[in-house]
Amino acid sequence: MSENIINKEQLFAAIEAIATQNLLTEAEAKEIFEDAVKKAFYTKYDPDAELEMIIDKDSDTFKLINHSKFVVEDEEYQEEYRALEIPLTEAKKINPEVEAGDSISEEVDFSLYSRAIALQIRQMLTQSVREKKKEAVYAKHQSLKGEMVDVT
């Protein structure tokens, strides 16, 4: 993963800010962020990908791992499909036992994410935060159903 693409400190600060500004727990903010990043990957690259997001501030870890990257022969590899495929020589560096046609796990290179995808993630975050707020307001007032409330 390219460190200049995603600044981990800024990412962790952004998650904390989302949580604080929207009265969410940090776990809820992480979940919203994780869902947004995964949805963007599914939409742009592979709706059937097996993705794992690791966000751990204590160990300074931020990774998106694609567990369903397809291993292809080197001569069949096309750079435009790098989010979905890996050439056999590169795959063998990860697992010497792998063969063409297998699936392998590899960290997603965030340089693949274009500015448009970053904006899509941001929109998904905003929408998810709004939905969480609505759920909280609904849950808070659900118990008042059928009661008279003084609004003065």
C-alpha positions as a LaTeX table, in Angstrom:
\begin{tabular}{lrrr}
\hline
Residue & $x$ (\AA) & $y$ (\AA) & $z$ (\AA) \\
\hline
Met1 & 0.00 & 0.00 & 0.00 \\
Ser2 & 1.33 & 3.37 & $-0.89$ \\
Glu3 & 1.73 & 5.50 & 2.25 \\
Asn4 & 1.27 & 8.77 & 0.37 \\
Ile5 & $-2.14$ & 7.72 & $-0.94$ \\
Ile6 & $-3.76$ & 7.07 & 2.46 \\
Asn7 & $-2.33$ & 8.87 & 5.46 \\
Lys8 & $-3.16$ & 6.60 & 8.40 \\
Glu9 & $-3.05$ & 9.37 & 10.99 \\
Gln10 & $-5.50$ & 11.47 & 8.97 \\
Leu11 & $-7.72$ & 8.43 & 8.48 \\
Phe12 & $-7.84$ & 7.64 & 12.20 \\
Ala13 & $-8.50$ & 11.32 & 12.97 \\
Ala14 & $-11.32$ & 11.37 & 10.39 \\
Ile15 & $-12.97$ & 8.30 & 11.95 \\
Glu16 & $-12.74$ & 9.90 & 15.40 \\
Ala17 & $-14.21$ & 13.14 & 14.01 \\
Ile18 & $-17.11$ & 11.29 & 12.36 \\
Ala19 & $-17.83$ & 9.57 & 15.66 \\
Thr20 & $-17.58$ & 12.74 & 17.76 \\
Gln21 & $-19.51$ & 15.04 & 15.44 \\
Asn22 & $-22.33$ & 12.57 & 14.93 \\
Leu23 & $-22.58$ & 11.16 & 18.46 \\
Leu24 & $-21.51$ & 7.69 & 17.29 \\
Thr25 & $-19.17$ & 5.28 & 18.98 \\
Glu26 & $-15.79$ & 4.87 & 17.35 \\
Ala27 & $-16.80$ & 1.28 & 16.50 \\
Glu28 & $-19.90$ & 2.54 & 14.68 \\
Ala29 & $-17.83$ & 5.09 & 12.75 \\
Lys30 & $-15.30$ & 2.37 & 11.78 \\
Glu31 & $-18.13$ & 0.11 & 10.63 \\
Ile32 & $-19.63$ & 2.89 & 8.49 \\
Phe33 & $-16.21$ & 3.64 & 6.95 \\
Glu34 & $-15.51$ & $-0.05$ & 6.33 \\
Asp35 & $-18.87$ & $-0.54$ & 4.62 \\
Ala36 & $-18.32$ & 2.51 & 2.40 \\
Val37 & $-14.86$ & 1.36 & 1.26 \\
Lys38 & $-16.09$ & $-2.18$ & 0.58 \\
Lys39 & $-19.15$ & $-0.97$ & $-1.33$ \\
Ala40 & $-16.95$ & 1.23 & $-3.50$ \\
Phe41 & $-14.70$ & $-1.77$ & $-4.30$ \\
Tyr42 & $-17.69$ & $-4.01$ & $-5.05$ \\
Thr43 & $-19.23$ & $-1.38$ & $-7.32$ \\
Lys44 & $-16.07$ & $-0.51$ & $-9.26$ \\
Tyr45 & $-14.21$ & $-3.82$ & $-9.39$ \\
Asp46 & $-15.84$ & $-7.02$ & $-8.19$ \\
Pro47 & $-19.28$ & $-7.43$ & $-6.58$ \\
Asp48 & $-18.33$ & $-10.99$ & $-5.53$ \\
Ala49 & $-14.97$ & $-10.16$ & $-3.91$ \\
Glu50 & $-14.22$ & $-11.54$ & $-0.46$ \\
Leu51 & $-12.93$ & $-8.46$ & 1.31 \\
Glu52 & $-11.54$ & $-7.95$ & 4.79 \\
Met53 & $-10.92$ & $-4.52$ & 6.27 \\
Ile54 & $-8.44$ & $-4.13$ & 9.11 \\
Ile55 & $-8.52$ & $-0.81$ & 10.94 \\
Asp56 & $-6.55$ & $-0.79$ & 14.18 \\
Lys57 & $-5.29$ & 2.50 & 15.54 \\
Asp58 & $-3.27$ & 0.82 & 18.32 \\
Ser59 & $-1.15$ & $-1.17$ & 15.87 \\
Asp60 & $-1.27$ & 1.61 & 13.24 \\
Thr61 & $-2.88$ & $-0.76$ & 10.75 \\
Phe62 & $-5.17$ & 0.13 & 7.87 \\
Lys63 & $-5.61$ & $-2.54$ & 5.21 \\
Leu64 & $-8.16$ & $-3.81$ & 2.75 \\
Ile65 & $-7.48$ & $-7.41$ & 1.80 \\
Asn66 & $-9.03$ & $-9.10$ & $-1.23$ \\
His67 & $-9.21$ & $-12.83$ & $-0.46$ \\
Ser68 & $-10.47$ & $-13.72$ & $-3.93$ \\
Lys69 & $-7.79$ & $-12.38$ & $-6.25$ \\
Phe70 & $-7.47$ & $-14.66$ & $-9.28$ \\
Val71 & $-4.01$ & $-15.97$ & $-10.24$ \\
Val72 & $-3.32$ & $-15.82$ & $-13.99$ \\
Glu73 & $-0.36$ & $-16.78$ & $-16.14$ \\
Asp74 & 2.05 & $-13.86$ & $-16.55$ \\
Glu75 & 1.35 & $-13.53$ & $-20.27$ \\
Glu76 & $-2.44$ & $-13.41$ & $-19.63$ \\
Tyr77 & $-2.19$ & $-10.67$ & $-16.97$ \\
Gln78 & $-3.74$ & $-7.33$ & $-17.93$ \\
Glu79 & $-2.88$ & $-4.27$ & $-15.85$ \\
Glu80 & $-6.44$ & $-2.94$ & $-16.14$ \\
Tyr81 & $-7.64$ & $-5.91$ & $-14.06$ \\
Arg82 & $-5.02$ & $-5.56$ & $-11.30$ \\
Ala83 & $-7.72$ & $-5.22$ & $-8.63$ \\
Leu84 & $-9.04$ & $-8.66$ & $-9.61$ \\
Glu85 & $-6.04$ & $-10.57$ & $-10.92$ \\
Ile86 & $-2.44$ & $-11.18$ & $-10.00$ \\
Pro87 & 0.28 & $-12.58$ & $-12.29$ \\
Leu88 & 1.64 & $-15.99$ & $-11.29$ \\
Thr89 & 5.18 & $-14.68$ & $-10.58$ \\
Glu90 & 3.82 & $-12.08$ & $-8.12$ \\
Ala91 & 1.47 & $-14.64$ & $-6.53$ \\
Lys92 & 4.37 & $-17.06$ & $-5.99$ \\
Lys93 & 6.09 & $-14.38$ & $-3.87$ \\
Ile94 & 3.10 & $-14.53$ & $-1.52$ \\
Asn95 & 2.58 & $-18.29$ & $-1.67$ \\
Pro96 & 5.12 & $-20.49$ & $-3.50$ \\
Glu97 & 2.53 & $-23.30$ & $-3.76$ \\
Val98 & 0.00 & $-21.27$ & $-5.78$ \\
Glu99 & $-0.86$ & $-22.15$ & $-9.38$ \\
Ala100 & $-2.65$ & $-20.32$ & $-12.18$ \\
Gly101 & $-6.40$ & $-20.56$ & $-11.66$ \\
Asp102 & $-6.15$ & $-20.41$ & $-7.86$ \\
Ser103 & $-7.41$ & $-17.60$ & $-5.67$ \\
Ile104 & $-5.05$ & $-15.78$ & $-3.35$ \\
Ser105 & $-5.30$ & $-13.10$ & $-0.69$ \\
Glu106 & $-3.55$ & $-9.79$ & $-1.30$ \\
Glu107 & $-3.76$ & $-6.33$ & 0.17 \\
Val108 & $-5.55$ & $-3.85$ & $-2.08$ \\
Asp109 & $-3.31$ & $-1.09$ & $-3.39$ \\
Phe110 & $-5.17$ & 2.12 & $-2.63$ \\
Ser111 & $-3.52$ & 3.83 & $-5.56$ \\
Leu112 & $-6.18$ & 1.96 & $-7.58$ \\
Tyr113 & $-8.81$ & 4.19 & $-6.03$ \\
Ser114 & $-9.44$ & 7.19 & $-8.22$ \\
Arg115 & $-10.69$ & 10.56 & $-7.05$ \\
Ala116 & $-14.18$ & 9.57 & $-8.22$ \\
Ile117 & $-14.12$ & 6.51 & $-5.96$ \\
Ala118 & $-12.92$ & 8.63 & $-3.05$ \\
Leu119 & $-15.90$ & 10.93 & $-3.61$ \\
Gln120 & $-18.21$ & 7.91 & $-3.79$ \\
Ile121 & $-16.83$ & 6.70 & $-0.43$ \\
Arg122 & $-17.40$ & 10.15 & 1.05 \\
Gln123 & $-21.02$ & 10.20 & $-0.20$ \\
Met124 & $-21.63$ & 6.72 & 1.21 \\
Leu125 & $-20.20$ & 7.83 & 4.55 \\
Thr126 & $-22.49$ & 10.86 & 4.65 \\
Gln127 & $-25.53$ & 8.77 & 3.74 \\
Ser128 & $-24.70$ & 6.07 & 6.31 \\
Val129 & $-24.19$ & 8.65 & 9.07 \\
Arg130 & $-27.60$ & 10.19 & 8.24 \\
Glu131 & $-29.21$ & 6.76 & 8.42 \\
Lys132 & $-27.58$ & 6.06 & 11.81 \\
Lys133 & $-28.88$ & 9.41 & 13.11 \\
Lys134 & $-32.40$ & 8.60 & 11.89 \\
Glu135 & $-32.26$ & 5.19 & 13.58 \\
Ala136 & $-31.14$ & 6.80 & 16.84 \\
Val137 & $-33.93$ & 9.40 & 16.76 \\
Tyr138 & $-36.50$ & 6.74 & 15.94 \\
Ala139 & $-35.27$ & 4.44 & 18.73 \\
Lys140 & $-35.27$ & 7.31 & 21.22 \\
His141 & $-38.84$ & 8.32 & 20.43 \\
Gln142 & $-40.31$ & 4.88 & 19.77 \\
Ser143 & $-40.91$ & 4.36 & 23.49 \\
Leu144 & $-42.95$ & 7.59 & 23.60 \\
Lys145 & $-45.49$ & 6.30 & 21.08 \\
Gly146 & $-49.02$ & 6.89 & 22.33 \\
Glu147 & $-47.95$ & 9.26 & 25.11 \\
Met148 & $-48.64$ & 12.96 & 25.46 \\
Val149 & $-45.48$ & 15.01 & 25.28 \\
Asp150 & $-45.10$ & 18.65 & 26.36 \\
Val151 & $-43.14$ & 20.55 & 23.70 \\
Thr152 & $-43.06$ & 24.00 & 25.30 \\
\hline
\end{tabular}
